């Protein structure tokens, strides 16, 4: 799951994730419809890189903590890997397009 916690009203989210394509295949992304809609569909720009953008509906904003999306992978083989956010390409847009993202934590995964 990809979760977001914010005290400031947000209007959109851009995320760029990296994972090890030798250990797993990206299958799908399921967006939480209460947050908004996909502007840029989740896709792999290259093996191991997932990109997607979410826009909060016009006239609305989001604050608090919520699940943004769920990522689904299929294991290829066992091993340990990390799903990381490429911080330079991730943005959380507040009023006026101000990027308020302070920290993005990935996940460490062990595949048996």
C-alpha positions in Angstrom: 0.0 0.0 0.0 1.1 3.6 -0.6 -0.1 5.9 2.2 0.0 9.6 2.6 -0.3 11.8 5.7 -0.7 15.5 5.4 -1.8 18.4 7.5 -1.9 20.8 4.5 -4.6 20.5 1.8 -3.3 18.8 -1.3 -4.4 18.8 -4.9 -2.3 16.2 -6.7 0.4 13.6 -6.3 3.2 12.4 -8.7 5.1 9.2 -7.7 8.0 7.5 -9.2 9.0 4.1 -7.7 11.9 1.8 -8.3 12.0 -2.0 -7.7 14.1 -5.0 -8.7 12.6 -6.4 -11.9 14.8 -9.5 -11.6 12.8 -10.6 -8.5 9.2 -9.5 -9.4 6.9 -8.2 -12.1 4.7 -5.2 -11.7 1.1 -6.4 -12.2 -1.2 -3.5 -11.4 -2.1 -0.5 -9.3 -5.5 0.0 -7.7 -6.2 3.6 -6.8 -8.3 4.6 -3.8 -11.2 6.3 -5.6 -11.9 8.5 -2.5 -8.6 10.3 -3.1 -9.0 11.3 -6.8 -8.3 9.9 -10.3 -5.3 8.8 -12.2 -4.0 11.6 -14.5 -1.1 9.5 -15.7 -1.8 5.8 -15.5 0.5 3.6 -13.6 3.0 2.2 -16.1 6.6 1.0 -16.3 8.7 3.5 -18.1 11.4 0.9 -18.1 11.8 -2.4 -16.2 11.9 -1.6 -12.5 10.4 1.9 -12.7 6.7 2.7 -12.0 5.2 6.2 -12.6 1.8 7.5 -11.9 0.0 10.8 -11.0 -3.2 11.4 -9.1 -5.4 14.5 -9.2 -7.9 15.4 -6.5 -11.3 16.2 -8.0 -11.8 19.9 -8.9 -13.0 22.1 -6.0 -11.8 19.5 -3.4 -8.7 18.9 -1.5 -7.4 16.2 0.7 -5.9 16.3 4.2 -5.2 13.7 6.9 -4.0 10.1 6.4 -5.2 7.7 3.8 -4.2 4.9 1.5 -3.5 6.4 -2.0 -3.1 3.1 -3.9 -2.3 -0.6 -3.7 0.5 -2.0 -5.8 0.4 -5.6 -7.0 3.5 -7.6 -7.9 4.2 -11.2 -8.9 7.3 -12.9 -7.6 9.8 -14.3 -10.1 12.2 -15.8 -7.7 13.3 -15.6 -4.0 15.4 -12.9 -2.6 15.4 -9.5 -0.8 14.6 -6.3 -2.4 13.3 -2.8 -1.7 10.6 -0.7 -3.4 11.9 2.9 -3.2 10.5 6.3 -4.1 12.8 8.3 -6.4 12.5 11.4 -4.3 13.6 13.9 -7.0 10.6 12.7 -9.1 7.9 12.5 -6.4 5.7 15.5 -5.6 2.7 16.3 -3.4 1.1 19.5 -4.7 -0.5 22.0 -2.3 -2.0 25.4 -3.0 -0.3 27.2 -5.8 1.5 24.0 -6.9 3.9 24.1 -3.9 5.6 20.7 -3.4 5.1 19.8 0.3 6.6 16.3 0.2 9.1 16.1 3.1 9.8 12.4 3.3 9.0 9.3 1.2 9.7 5.9 2.7 9.9 2.7 0.6 9.4 -0.9 1.7 11.9 -3.7 2.2 10.5 -7.0 0.9 11.7 -10.6 1.4 10.5 -13.1 -1.3 10.7 -16.8 -0.4 
